Amino acid sequence: MVEADNMSEAELAIKAKPDIIQLDKFSPQQILEALNLAAQQGFRGQLIAAGGIKLSNIQDYAATGVPVLVTSSPYYAKPADIKVTLKPN
């Protein structure tokens, strides 16, 4: 797995053919460009998106078709009251 912080690094990573390339802080448009380049190069690994992904923009990132979205937003979200009840079988 390698991380790319810009399109130049993504191009180099695609040529190196790792299993996973993490596109860090790429915009949805940049992700589409990277996905297109990967397809043109016959890249068989996965591109994943990370950085800057939050509830307000996650649909834009999901619409790119990238298979994995990484976000730390849950760590900064308001607490949720989750209740679990355990019962014997």
PDB file of N, CA, C and O in Angstrom:
ATOM      1  N   MET A   1       0.848  -1.166   0.000  1.00  0.00           N
ATOM      2  CA  MET A   1       0.000   0.000   0.000  1.00  0.00           C
ATOM      3  C   MET A   1       0.892   1.226   0.000  1.00  0.00           C
ATOM      4  O   MET A   1       1.862   1.313   0.752  1.00  0.00           O
ATOM      5  N   VAL A   2       0.543   2.171  -0.859  1.00  0.00           N
ATOM      6  CA  VAL A   2       1.258   3.443  -0.904  1.00  0.00           C
ATOM      7  C   VAL A   2       0.248   4.578  -0.852  1.00  0.00           C
ATOM      8  O   VAL A   2      -0.930   4.403  -1.163  1.00  0.00           O
ATOM      9  N   GLU A   3       0.737   5.740  -0.452  1.00  0.00           N
ATOM     10  CA  GLU A   3      -0.120   6.918  -0.367  1.00  0.00           C
ATOM     11  C   GLU A   3       0.341   7.936  -1.395  1.00  0.00           C
ATOM     12  O   GLU A   3       1.537   8.183  -1.549  1.00  0.00           O
ATOM     13  N   ALA A   4      -0.618   8.521  -2.095  1.00  0.00           N
ATOM     14  CA  ALA A   4      -0.324   9.584  -3.050  1.00  0.00           C
ATOM     15  C   ALA A   4      -0.985  10.863  -2.559  1.00  0.00           C
ATOM     16  O   ALA A   4      -2.173  10.875  -2.237  1.00  0.00           O
ATOM     17  N   ASP A   5      -0.206  11.941  -2.504  1.00  0.00           N
ATOM     18  CA  ASP A   5      -0.719  13.224  -2.037  1.00  0.00           C
ATOM     19  C   ASP A   5      -1.078  14.166  -3.186  1.00  0.00           C
ATOM     20  O   ASP A   5      -1.660  15.227  -2.961  1.00  0.00           O
ATOM     21  N   ASN A   6      -0.733  13.783  -4.405  1.00  0.00           N
ATOM     22  CA  ASN A   6      -1.060  14.598  -5.571  1.00  0.00           C
ATOM     23  C   ASN A   6      -1.078  13.695  -6.808  1.00  0.00           C
ATOM     24  O   ASN A   6      -0.732  12.516  -6.730  1.00  0.00           O
ATOM     25  N   MET A   7      -1.481  14.254  -7.936  1.00  0.00           N
ATOM     26  CA  MET A   7      -1.633  13.445  -9.142  1.00  0.00           C
ATOM     27  C   MET A   7      -0.294  12.907  -9.651  1.00  0.00           C
ATOM     28  O   MET A   7      -0.243  11.796 -10.178  1.00  0.00           O
ATOM     29  N   SER A   8       0.777  13.667  -9.503  1.00  0.00           N
ATOM     30  CA  SER A   8       2.095  13.170  -9.934  1.00  0.00           C
ATOM     31  C   SER A   8       2.476  11.919  -9.155  1.00  0.00           C
ATOM     32  O   SER A   8       2.975  10.952  -9.731  1.00  0.00           O
ATOM     33  N   GLU A   9       2.244  11.938  -7.852  1.00  0.00           N
ATOM     34  CA  GLU A   9       2.542  10.762  -7.027  1.00  0.00           C
ATOM     35  C   GLU A   9       1.606   9.609  -7.389  1.00  0.00           C
ATOM     36  O   GLU A   9       2.020   8.450  -7.381  1.00  0.00           O
ATOM     37  N   ALA A  10       0.365   9.915  -7.701  1.00  0.00           N
ATOM     38  CA  ALA A  10      -0.584   8.863  -8.104  1.00  0.00           C
ATOM     39  C   ALA A  10      -0.114   8.196  -9.393  1.00  0.00           C
ATOM     40  O   ALA A  10      -0.173   6.972  -9.514  1.00  0.00           O
ATOM     41  N   GLU A  11       0.351   8.988 -10.354  1.00  0.00           N
ATOM     42  CA  GLU A  11       0.862   8.433 -11.612  1.00  0.00           C
ATOM     43  C   GLU A  11       2.039   7.495 -11.362  1.00  0.00           C
ATOM     44  O   GLU A  11       2.103   6.403 -11.927  1.00  0.00           O
ATOM     45  N   LEU A  12       2.964   7.928 -10.516  1.00  0.00           N
ATOM     46  CA  LEU A  12       4.118   7.080 -10.194  1.00  0.00           C
ATOM     47  C   LEU A  12       3.687   5.808  -9.479  1.00  0.00           C
ATOM     48  O   LEU A  12       4.206   4.727  -9.754  1.00  0.00           O
ATOM     49  N   ALA A  13       2.743   5.942  -8.569  1.00  0.00           N
ATOM     50  CA  ALA A  13       2.266   4.777  -7.826  1.00  0.00           C
ATOM     51  C   ALA A  13       1.572   3.784  -8.752  1.00  0.00           C
ATOM     52  O   ALA A  13       1.778   2.576  -8.629  1.00  0.00           O
ATOM     53  N   ILE A  14       0.763   4.272  -9.666  1.00  0.00           N
ATOM     54  CA  ILE A  14       0.068   3.383 -10.607  1.00  0.00           C
ATOM     55  C   ILE A  14       1.089   2.588 -11.419  1.00  0.00           C
ATOM     56  O   ILE A  14       0.908   1.393 -11.653  1.00  0.00           O
ATOM     57  N   LYS A  15       2.160   3.254 -11.845  1.00  0.00           N
ATOM     58  CA  LYS A  15       3.220   2.567 -12.607  1.00  0.00           C
ATOM     59  C   LYS A  15       3.934   1.518 -11.761  1.00  0.00           C
ATOM     60  O   LYS A  15       4.390   0.503 -12.289  1.00  0.00           O
ATOM     61  N   ALA A  16       4.038   1.756 -10.439  1.00  0.00           N
ATOM     62  CA  ALA A  16       4.713   0.815  -9.546  1.00  0.00           C
ATOM     63  C   ALA A  16       3.846  -0.406  -9.231  1.00  0.00           C
ATOM     64  O   ALA A  16       4.362  -1.428  -8.777  1.00  0.00           O
ATOM     65  N   LYS A  17       2.553  -0.311  -9.464  1.00  0.00           N
ATOM     66  CA  LYS A  17       1.595  -1.406  -9.303  1.00  0.00           C
ATOM     67  C   LYS A  17       1.510  -2.004  -7.892  1.00  0.00           C
ATOM     68  O   LYS A  17       1.625  -3.219  -7.735  1.00  0.00           O
ATOM     69  N   PRO A  18       1.313  -1.171  -6.871  1.00  0.00           N
ATOM     70  CA  PRO A  18       1.083  -1.743  -5.539  1.00  0.00           C
ATOM     71  C   PRO A  18      -0.325  -2.335  -5.475  1.00  0.00           C
ATOM     72  O   PRO A  18      -1.117  -2.152  -6.400  1.00  0.00           O
ATOM     73  N   ASP A  19      -0.631  -3.027  -4.411  1.00  0.00           N
ATOM     74  CA  ASP A  19      -1.979  -3.575  -4.240  1.00  0.00           C
ATOM     75  C   ASP A  19      -3.003  -2.469  -4.022  1.00  0.00           C
ATOM     76  O   ASP A  19      -4.120  -2.543  -4.535  1.00  0.00           O
ATOM     77  N   ILE A  20      -2.622  -1.436  -3.256  1.00  0.00           N
ATOM     78  CA  ILE A  20      -3.545  -0.354  -2.895  1.00  0.00           C
ATOM     79  C   ILE A  20      -2.816   0.978  -3.005  1.00  0.00           C
ATOM     80  O   ILE A  20      -1.662   1.111  -2.597  1.00  0.00           O
ATOM     81  N   ILE A  21      -3.525   1.972  -3.572  1.00  0.00           N
ATOM     82  CA  ILE A  21      -3.030   3.345  -3.569  1.00  0.00           C
ATOM     83  C   ILE A  21      -4.061   4.185  -2.827  1.00  0.00           C
ATOM     84  O   ILE A  21      -5.225   4.259  -3.221  1.00  0.00           O
ATOM     85  N   GLN A  22      -3.616   4.812  -1.754  1.00  0.00           N
ATOM     86  CA  GLN A  22      -4.501   5.704  -0.995  1.00  0.00           C
ATOM     87  C   GLN A  22      -4.334   7.110  -1.547  1.00  0.00           C
ATOM     88  O   GLN A  22      -3.249   7.688  -1.482  1.00  0.00           O
ATOM     89  N   LEU A  23      -5.410   7.654  -2.087  1.00  0.00           N
ATOM     90  CA  LEU A  23      -5.415   9.013  -2.614  1.00  0.00           C
ATOM     91  C   LEU A  23      -5.772   9.957  -1.472  1.00  0.00           C
ATOM     92  O   LEU A  23      -6.931  10.032  -1.064  1.00  0.00           O
ATOM     93  N   ASP A  24      -4.789  10.670  -0.960  1.00  0.00           N
ATOM     94  CA  ASP A  24      -4.988  11.478   0.241  1.00  0.00           C
ATOM     95  C   ASP A  24      -5.351  12.917  -0.105  1.00  0.00           C
ATOM     96  O   ASP A  24      -4.593  13.624  -0.770  1.00  0.00           O
ATOM     97  N   LYS A  25      -6.520  13.333   0.358  1.00  0.00           N
ATOM     98  CA  LYS A  25      -7.037  14.689   0.179  1.00  0.00           C
ATOM     99  C   LYS A  25      -7.235  15.047  -1.291  1.00  0.00           C
ATOM    100  O   LYS A  25      -7.094  16.211  -1.668  1.00  0.00           O
ATOM    101  N   PHE A  26      -7.558  14.063  -2.122  1.00  0.00           N
ATOM    102  CA  PHE A  26      -7.908  14.318  -3.513  1.00  0.00           C
ATOM    103  C   PHE A  26      -9.357  14.789  -3.560  1.00  0.00           C
ATOM    104  O   PHE A  26     -10.184  14.334  -2.770  1.00  0.00           O
ATOM    105  N   SER A  27      -9.662  15.681  -4.466  1.00  0.00           N
ATOM    106  CA  SER A  27     -11.050  16.086  -4.689  1.00  0.00           C
ATOM    107  C   SER A  27     -11.744  14.965  -5.463  1.00  0.00           C
ATOM    108  O   SER A  27     -11.069  14.116  -6.045  1.00  0.00           O
ATOM    109  N   PRO A  28     -13.077  14.948  -5.479  1.00  0.00           N
ATOM    110  CA  PRO A  28     -13.762  13.940  -6.290  1.00  0.00           C
ATOM    111  C   PRO A  28     -13.325  13.969  -7.760  1.00  0.00           C
ATOM    112  O   PRO A  28     -13.188  12.917  -8.385  1.00  0.00           O
ATOM    113  N   GLN A  29     -13.107  15.161  -8.311  1.00  0.00           N
ATOM    114  CA  GLN A  29     -12.655  15.266  -9.703  1.00  0.00           C
ATOM    115  C   GLN A  29     -11.275  14.645  -9.877  1.00  0.00           C
ATOM    116  O   GLN A  29     -11.029  13.956 -10.867  1.00  0.00           O
ATOM    117  N   GLN A  30     -10.378  14.877  -8.936  1.00  0.00           N
ATOM    118  CA  GLN A  30      -9.037  14.284  -9.007  1.00  0.00           C
ATOM    119  C   GLN A  30      -9.111  12.757  -8.890  1.00  0.00           C
ATOM    120  O   GLN A  30      -8.341  12.043  -9.532  1.00  0.00           O
ATOM    121  N   ILE A  31     -10.031  12.270  -8.076  1.00  0.00           N
ATOM    122  CA  ILE A  31     -10.201  10.817  -7.948  1.00  0.00           C
ATOM    123  C   ILE A  31     -10.654  10.231  -9.280  1.00  0.00           C
ATOM    124  O   ILE A  31     -10.164   9.183  -9.703  1.00  0.00           O
ATOM    125  N   LEU A  32     -11.588  10.908  -9.937  1.00  0.00           N
ATOM    126  CA  LEU A  32     -12.030  10.438 -11.257  1.00  0.00           C
ATOM    127  C   LEU A  32     -10.869  10.400 -12.241  1.00  0.00           C
ATOM    128  O   LEU A  32     -10.750   9.460 -13.027  1.00  0.00           O
ATOM    129  N   GLU A  33     -10.021  11.410 -12.202  1.00  0.00           N
ATOM    130  CA  GLU A  33      -8.840  11.437 -13.074  1.00  0.00           C
ATOM    131  C   GLU A  33      -7.908  10.274 -12.764  1.00  0.00           C
ATOM    132  O   GLU A  33      -7.398   9.626 -13.678  1.00  0.00           O
ATOM    133  N   ALA A  34      -7.682  10.006 -11.484  1.00  0.00           N
ATOM    134  CA  ALA A  34      -6.804   8.902 -11.086  1.00  0.00           C
ATOM    135  C   ALA A  34      -7.409   7.555 -11.483  1.00  0.00           C
ATOM    136  O   ALA A  34      -6.691   6.672 -11.952  1.00  0.00           O
ATOM    137  N   LEU A  35      -8.709   7.391 -11.302  1.00  0.00           N
ATOM    138  CA  LEU A  35      -9.370   6.151 -11.711  1.00  0.00           C
ATOM    139  C   LEU A  35      -9.248   5.939 -13.214  1.00  0.00           C
ATOM    140  O   LEU A  35      -9.007   4.822 -13.670  1.00  0.00           O
ATOM    141  N   ASN A  36      -9.414   7.005 -13.978  1.00  0.00           N
ATOM    142  CA  ASN A  36      -9.295   6.927 -15.429  1.00  0.00           C
ATOM    143  C   ASN A  36      -7.874   6.546 -15.837  1.00  0.00           C
ATOM    144  O   ASN A  36      -7.680   5.682 -16.692  1.00  0.00           O
ATOM    145  N   LEU A  37      -6.894   7.187 -15.232  1.00  0.00           N
ATOM    146  CA  LEU A  37      -5.498   6.867 -15.525  1.00  0.00           C
ATOM    147  C   LEU A  37      -5.185   5.419 -15.167  1.00  0.00           C
ATOM    148  O   LEU A  37      -4.523   4.715 -15.929  1.00  0.00           O
ATOM    149  N   ALA A  38      -5.661   4.979 -14.010  1.00  0.00           N
ATOM    150  CA  ALA A  38      -5.431   3.590 -13.591  1.00  0.00           C
ATOM    151  C   ALA A  38      -6.031   2.616 -14.597  1.00  0.00           C
ATOM    152  O   ALA A  38      -5.409   1.606 -14.928  1.00  0.00           O
ATOM    153  N   ALA A  39      -7.220   2.907 -15.080  1.00  0.00           N
ATOM    154  CA  ALA A  39      -7.851   2.035 -16.076  1.00  0.00           C
ATOM    155  C   ALA A  39      -7.056   2.028 -17.372  1.00  0.00           C
ATOM    156  O   ALA A  39      -6.872   0.971 -17.976  1.00  0.00           O
ATOM    157  N   GLN A  40      -6.585   3.181 -17.805  1.00  0.00           N
ATOM    158  CA  GLN A  40      -5.783   3.267 -19.034  1.00  0.00           C
ATOM    159  C   GLN A  40      -4.489   2.473 -18.912  1.00  0.00           C
ATOM    160  O   GLN A  40      -4.023   1.879 -19.885  1.00  0.00           O
ATOM    161  N   GLN A  41      -3.914   2.464 -17.719  1.00  0.00           N
ATOM    162  CA  GLN A  41      -2.639   1.777 -17.486  1.00  0.00           C
ATOM    163  C   GLN A  41      -2.823   0.290 -17.169  1.00  0.00           C
ATOM    164  O   GLN A  41      -1.841  -0.435 -17.008  1.00  0.00           O
ATOM    165  N   GLY A  42      -4.059  -0.160 -17.081  1.00  0.00           N
ATOM    166  CA  GLY A  42      -4.318  -1.560 -16.747  1.00  0.00           C
ATOM    167  C   GLY A  42      -4.003  -1.895 -15.302  1.00  0.00           C
ATOM    168  O   GLY A  42      -3.678  -3.039 -14.984  1.00  0.00           O
ATOM    169  N   PHE A  43      -4.098  -0.911 -14.429  1.00  0.00           N
ATOM    170  CA  PHE A  43      -3.807  -1.121 -13.012  1.00  0.00           C
ATOM    171  C   PHE A  43      -4.834  -2.066 -12.410  1.00  0.00           C
ATOM    172  O   PHE A  43      -6.037  -1.859 -12.568  1.00  0.00           O
ATOM    173  N   ARG A  44      -4.367  -3.108 -11.716  1.00  0.00           N
ATOM    174  CA  ARG A  44      -5.256  -4.120 -11.154  1.00  0.00           C
ATOM    175  C   ARG A  44      -5.457  -3.994  -9.649  1.00  0.00           C
ATOM    176  O   ARG A  44      -6.243  -4.740  -9.065  1.00  0.00           O
ATOM    177  N   GLY A  45      -4.758  -3.065  -9.021  1.00  0.00           N
ATOM    178  CA  GLY A  45      -4.922  -2.850  -7.587  1.00  0.00           C
ATOM    179  C   GLY A  45      -6.156  -2.004  -7.312  1.00  0.00           C
ATOM    180  O   GLY A  45      -6.991  -1.796  -8.193  1.00  0.00           O
ATOM    181  N   GLN A  46      -6.259  -1.522  -6.091  1.00  0.00           N
ATOM    182  CA  GLN A  46      -7.390  -0.671  -5.710  1.00  0.00           C
ATOM    183  C   GLN A  46      -6.923   0.739  -5.400  1.00  0.00           C
ATOM    184  O   GLN A  46      -5.865   0.947  -4.805  1.00  0.00           O
ATOM    185  N   LEU A  47      -7.726   1.695  -5.813  1.00  0.00           N
ATOM    186  CA  LEU A  47      -7.537   3.067  -5.385  1.00  0.00           C
ATOM    187  C   LEU A  47      -8.549   3.315  -4.272  1.00  0.00           C
ATOM    188  O   LEU A  47      -9.718   2.946  -4.387  1.00  0.00           O
ATOM    189  N   ILE A  48      -8.089   3.940  -3.201  1.00  0.00           N
ATOM    190  CA  ILE A  48      -9.005   4.284  -2.110  1.00  0.00           C
ATOM    191  C   ILE A  48      -8.871   5.776  -1.832  1.00  0.00           C
ATOM    192  O   ILE A  48      -7.812   6.362  -2.052  1.00  0.00           O
ATOM    193  N   ALA A  49      -9.944   6.385  -1.350  1.00  0.00           N
ATOM    194  CA  ALA A  49      -9.958   7.819  -1.072  1.00  0.00           C
ATOM    195  C   ALA A  49      -9.919   8.059   0.430  1.00  0.00           C
ATOM    196  O   ALA A  49     -10.620   7.397   1.194  1.00  0.00           O
ATOM    197  N   ALA A  50      -9.091   9.013   0.844  1.00  0.00           N
ATOM    198  CA  ALA A  50      -8.971   9.361   2.265  1.00  0.00           C
ATOM    199  C   ALA A  50      -8.684  10.846   2.392  1.00  0.00           C
ATOM    200  O   ALA A  50      -8.100  11.459   1.499  1.00  0.00           O
ATOM    201  N   GLY A  51      -9.096  11.406   3.500  1.00  0.00           N
ATOM    202  CA  GLY A  51      -8.769  12.794   3.793  1.00  0.00           C
ATOM    203  C   GLY A  51      -9.812  13.762   3.285  1.00  0.00           C
ATOM    204  O   GLY A  51     -10.061  13.840   2.081  1.00  0.00           O
ATOM    205  N   GLY A  52     -10.418  14.494   4.184  1.00  0.00           N
ATOM    206  CA  GLY A  52     -11.395  15.502   3.812  1.00  0.00           C
ATOM    207  C   GLY A  52     -12.780  14.959   3.530  1.00  0.00           C
ATOM    208  O   GLY A  52     -13.663  15.707   3.109  1.00  0.00           O
ATOM    209  N   ILE A  53     -12.986  13.674   3.754  1.00  0.00           N
ATOM    210  CA  ILE A  53     -14.286  13.059   3.497  1.00  0.00           C
ATOM    211  C   ILE A  53     -15.120  13.160   4.768  1.00  0.00           C
ATOM    212  O   ILE A  53     -14.720  12.685   5.831  1.00  0.00           O
ATOM    213  N   LYS A  54     -16.279  13.787   4.639  1.00  0.00           N
ATOM    214  CA  LYS A  54     -17.169  13.963   5.790  1.00  0.00           C
ATOM    215  C   LYS A  54     -18.608  13.830   5.323  1.00  0.00           C
ATOM    216  O   LYS A  54     -18.874  13.676   4.131  1.00  0.00           O
ATOM    217  N   LEU A  55     -19.519  13.889   6.260  1.00  0.00           N
ATOM    218  CA  LEU A  55     -20.933  13.688   5.955  1.00  0.00           C
ATOM    219  C   LEU A  55     -21.430  14.632   4.866  1.00  0.00           C
ATOM    220  O   LEU A  55     -22.249  14.243   4.033  1.00  0.00           O
ATOM    221  N   SER A  56     -20.948  15.851   4.869  1.00  0.00           N
ATOM    222  CA  SER A  56     -21.434  16.848   3.911  1.00  0.00           C
ATOM    223  C   SER A  56     -20.982  16.605   2.474  1.00  0.00           C
ATOM    224  O   SER A  56     -21.569  17.160   1.545  1.00  0.00           O
ATOM    225  N   ASN A  57     -19.940  15.779   2.271  1.00  0.00           N
ATOM    226  CA  ASN A  57     -19.462  15.556   0.903  1.00  0.00           C
ATOM    227  C   ASN A  57     -19.285  14.082   0.529  1.00  0.00           C
ATOM    228  O   ASN A  57     -18.798  13.776  -0.559  1.00  0.00           O
ATOM    229  N   ILE A  58     -19.668  13.186   1.405  1.00  0.00           N
ATOM    230  CA  ILE A  58     -19.407  11.776   1.146  1.00  0.00           C
ATOM    231  C   ILE A  58     -20.137  11.275  -0.106  1.00  0.00           C
ATOM    232  O   ILE A  58     -19.647  10.372  -0.783  1.00  0.00           O
ATOM    233  N   GLN A  59     -21.293  11.848  -0.415  1.00  0.00           N
ATOM    234  CA  GLN A  59     -22.005  11.422  -1.626  1.00  0.00           C
ATOM    235  C   GLN A  59     -21.204  11.766  -2.877  1.00  0.00           C
ATOM    236  O   GLN A  59     -21.200  10.998  -3.839  1.00  0.00           O
ATOM    237  N   ASP A  60     -20.532  12.905  -2.873  1.00  0.00           N
ATOM    238  CA  ASP A  60     -19.695  13.276  -4.020  1.00  0.00           C
ATOM    239  C   ASP A  60     -18.551  12.284  -4.205  1.00  0.00           C
ATOM    240  O   ASP A  60     -18.221  11.909  -5.330  1.00  0.00           O
ATOM    241  N   TYR A  61     -17.952  11.863  -3.098  1.00  0.00           N
ATOM    242  CA  TYR A  61     -16.862  10.893  -3.181  1.00  0.00           C
ATOM    243  C   TYR A  61     -17.385   9.519  -3.596  1.00  0.00           C
ATOM    244  O   TYR A  61     -16.761   8.833  -4.407  1.00  0.00           O
ATOM    245  N   ALA A  62     -18.520   9.120  -3.046  1.00  0.00           N
ATOM    246  CA  ALA A  62     -19.098   7.821  -3.406  1.00  0.00           C
ATOM    247  C   ALA A  62     -19.469   7.780  -4.887  1.00  0.00           C
ATOM    248  O   ALA A  62     -19.361   6.731  -5.522  1.00  0.00           O
ATOM    249  N   ALA A  63     -19.900   8.898  -5.434  1.00  0.00           N
ATOM    250  CA  ALA A  63     -20.299   8.964  -6.836  1.00  0.00           C
ATOM    251  C   ALA A  63     -19.128   8.742  -7.795  1.00  0.00           C
ATOM    252  O   ALA A  63     -19.343   8.476  -8.978  1.00  0.00           O
ATOM    253  N   THR A  64     -17.898   8.848  -7.303  1.00  0.00           N
ATOM    254  CA  THR A  64     -16.741   8.609  -8.177  1.00  0.00           C
ATOM    255  C   THR A  64     -16.594   7.136  -8.528  1.00  0.00           C
ATOM    256  O   THR A  64     -15.994   6.787  -9.544  1.00  0.00           O
ATOM    257  N   GLY A  65     -17.147   6.274  -7.680  1.00  0.00           N
ATOM    258  CA  GLY A  65     -17.007   4.839  -7.903  1.00  0.00           C
ATOM    259  C   GLY A  65     -15.787   4.232  -7.249  1.00  0.00           C
ATOM    260  O   GLY A  65     -15.546   3.032  -7.380  1.00  0.00           O
ATOM    261  N   VAL A  66     -15.007   5.046  -6.540  1.00  0.00           N
ATOM    262  CA  VAL A  66     -13.861   4.495  -5.816  1.00  0.00           C
ATOM    263  C   VAL A  66     -14.397   3.491  -4.794  1.00  0.00           C
ATOM    264  O   VAL A  66     -15.367   3.796  -4.099  1.00  0.00           O
ATOM    265  N   PRO A  67     -13.791   2.296  -4.680  1.00  0.00           N
ATOM    266  CA  PRO A  67     -14.397   1.243  -3.866  1.00  0.00           C
ATOM    267  C   PRO A  67     -14.288   1.409  -2.354  1.00  0.00           C
ATOM    268  O   PRO A  67     -15.033   0.768  -1.613  1.00  0.00           O
ATOM    269  N   VAL A  68     -13.373   2.258  -1.881  1.00  0.00           N
ATOM    270  CA  VAL A  68     -13.189   2.410  -0.429  1.00  0.00           C
ATOM    271  C   VAL A  68     -13.063   3.894  -0.097  1.00  0.00           C
ATOM    272  O   VAL A  68     -12.301   4.623  -0.731  1.00  0.00           O
ATOM    273  N   LEU A  69     -13.819   4.326   0.902  1.00  0.00           N
ATOM    274  CA  LEU A  69     -13.726   5.681   1.431  1.00  0.00           C
ATOM    275  C   LEU A  69     -13.252   5.596   2.872  1.00  0.00           C
ATOM    276  O   LEU A  69     -13.822   4.852   3.669  1.00  0.00           O
ATOM    277  N   VAL A  70     -12.217   6.348   3.211  1.00  0.00           N
ATOM    278  CA  VAL A  70     -11.663   6.344   4.559  1.00  0.00           C
ATOM    279  C   VAL A  70     -11.948   7.709   5.172  1.00  0.00           C
ATOM    280  O   VAL A  70     -11.634   8.740   4.577  1.00  0.00           O
ATOM    281  N   THR A  71     -12.544   7.715   6.364  1.00  0.00           N
ATOM    282  CA  THR A  71     -12.841   8.978   7.036  1.00  0.00           C
ATOM    283  C   THR A  71     -12.626   8.839   8.536  1.00  0.00           C
ATOM    284  O   THR A  71     -12.841   7.774   9.116  1.00  0.00           O
ATOM    285  N   SER A  72     -12.204   9.921   9.143  1.00  0.00           N
ATOM    286  CA  SER A  72     -12.080   9.950  10.597  1.00  0.00           C
ATOM    287  C   SER A  72     -13.244  10.714  11.218  1.00  0.00           C
ATOM    288  O   SER A  72     -13.249  10.948  12.427  1.00  0.00           O
ATOM    289  N   SER A  73     -14.216  11.101  10.421  1.00  0.00           N
ATOM    290  CA  SER A  73     -15.364  11.872  10.911  1.00  0.00           C
ATOM    291  C   SER A  73     -16.057  11.253  12.117  1.00  0.00           C
ATOM    292  O   SER A  73     -16.450  11.995  13.017  1.00  0.00           O
ATOM    293  N   PRO A  74     -16.233   9.920  12.188  1.00  0.00           N
ATOM    294  CA  PRO A  74     -16.893   9.364  13.376  1.00  0.00           C
ATOM    295  C   PRO A  74     -16.176   9.703  14.692  1.00  0.00           C
ATOM    296  O   PRO A  74     -16.810   9.761  15.745  1.00  0.00           O
ATOM    297  N   TYR A  75     -14.873   9.924  14.632  1.00  0.00           N
ATOM    298  CA  TYR A  75     -14.131  10.255  15.846  1.00  0.00           C
ATOM    299  C   TYR A  75     -14.477  11.650  16.364  1.00  0.00           C
ATOM    300  O   TYR A  75     -14.300  11.944  17.546  1.00  0.00           O
ATOM    301  N   TYR A  76     -14.973  12.505  15.467  1.00  0.00           N
ATOM    302  CA  TYR A  76     -15.272  13.879  15.832  1.00  0.00           C
ATOM    303  C   TYR A  76     -16.769  14.158  15.900  1.00  0.00           C
ATOM    304  O   TYR A  76     -17.176  15.285  16.183  1.00  0.00           O
ATOM    305  N   ALA A  77     -17.575  13.162  15.650  1.00  0.00           N
ATOM    306  CA  ALA A  77     -19.032  13.317  15.650  1.00  0.00           C
ATOM    307  C   ALA A  77     -19.564  13.369  17.084  1.00  0.00           C
ATOM    308  O   ALA A  77     -18.885  12.985  18.036  1.00  0.00           O
ATOM    309  N   LYS A  78     -20.793  13.854  17.204  1.00  0.00           N
ATOM    310  CA  LYS A  78     -21.450  13.858  18.501  1.00  0.00           C
ATOM    311  C   LYS A  78     -21.647  12.408  18.958  1.00  0.00           C
ATOM    312  O   LYS A  78     -21.875  11.528  18.128  1.00  0.00           O
ATOM    313  N   PRO A  79     -21.565  12.158  20.239  1.00  0.00           N
ATOM    314  CA  PRO A  79     -21.790  10.795  20.735  1.00  0.00           C
ATOM    315  C   PRO A  79     -23.209  10.317  20.412  1.00  0.00           C
ATOM    316  O   PRO A  79     -24.151  11.107  20.355  1.00  0.00           O
ATOM    317  N   ALA A  80     -23.332   9.041  20.207  1.00  0.00           N
ATOM    318  CA  ALA A  80     -24.642   8.424  19.966  1.00  0.00           C
ATOM    319  C   ALA A  80     -24.968   7.525  21.153  1.00  0.00           C
ATOM    320  O   ALA A  80     -24.081   6.886  21.719  1.00  0.00           O
ATOM    321  N   ASP A  81     -26.226   7.482  21.519  1.00  0.00           N
ATOM    322  CA  ASP A  81     -26.663   6.619  22.612  1.00  0.00           C
ATOM    323  C   ASP A  81     -27.033   5.266  22.002  1.00  0.00           C
ATOM    324  O   ASP A  81     -28.104   5.112  21.416  1.00  0.00           O
ATOM    325  N   ILE A  82     -26.153   4.309  22.144  1.00  0.00           N
ATOM    326  CA  ILE A  82     -26.368   2.979  21.567  1.00  0.00           C
ATOM    327  C   ILE A  82     -26.602   2.002  22.701  1.00  0.00           C
ATOM    328  O   ILE A  82     -25.831   1.950  23.660  1.00  0.00           O
ATOM    329  N   LYS A  83     -27.656   1.237  22.588  1.00  0.00           N
ATOM    330  CA  LYS A  83     -28.010   0.285  23.640  1.00  0.00           C
ATOM    331  C   LYS A  83     -27.902  -1.132  23.073  1.00  0.00           C
ATOM    332  O   LYS A  83     -28.327  -1.402  21.950  1.00  0.00           O
ATOM    333  N   VAL A  84     -27.336  -2.007  23.858  1.00  0.00           N
ATOM    334  CA  VAL A  84     -27.208  -3.405  23.477  1.00  0.00           C
ATOM    335  C   VAL A  84     -27.838  -4.253  24.570  1.00  0.00           C
ATOM    336  O   VAL A  84     -27.585  -4.036  25.755  1.00  0.00           O
ATOM    337  N   THR A  85     -28.655  -5.216  24.174  1.00  0.00           N
ATOM    338  CA  THR A  85     -29.253  -6.137  25.110  1.00  0.00           C
ATOM    339  C   THR A  85     -28.799  -7.550  24.742  1.00  0.00           C
ATOM    340  O   THR A  85     -28.976  -7.987  23.605  1.00  0.00           O
ATOM    341  N   LEU A  86     -28.225  -8.249  25.691  1.00  0.00           N
ATOM    342  CA  LEU A  86     -27.794  -9.622  25.468  1.00  0.00           C
ATOM    343  C   LEU A  86     -28.812 -10.563  26.082  1.00  0.00           C
ATOM    344  O   LEU A  86     -29.205 -10.404  27.238  1.00  0.00           O
ATOM    345  N   LYS A  87     -29.232 -11.537  25.305  1.00  0.00           N
ATOM    346  CA  LYS A  87     -30.201 -12.530  25.797  1.00  0.00           C
ATOM    347  C   LYS A  87     -29.652 -13.925  25.519  1.00  0.00           C
ATOM    348  O   LYS A  87     -29.024 -14.152  24.485  1.00  0.00           O
ATOM    349  N   PRO A  88     -29.885 -14.850  26.429  1.00  0.00           N
ATOM    350  CA  PRO A  88     -29.437 -16.232  26.174  1.00  0.00           C
ATOM    351  C   PRO A  88     -30.265 -16.848  25.039  1.00  0.00           C
ATOM    352  O   PRO A  88     -31.410 -16.463  24.804  1.00  0.00           O
ATOM    353  N   ASN A  89     -29.666 -17.791  24.360  1.00  0.00           N
ATOM    354  CA  ASN A  89     -30.370 -18.505  23.282  1.00  0.00           C
ATOM    355  C   ASN A  89     -31.433 -19.410  23.806  1.00  0.00           C
ATOM    356  O   ASN A  89     -32.113 -20.079  23.028  1.00  0.00           O
TER     357      ASN A  89
END
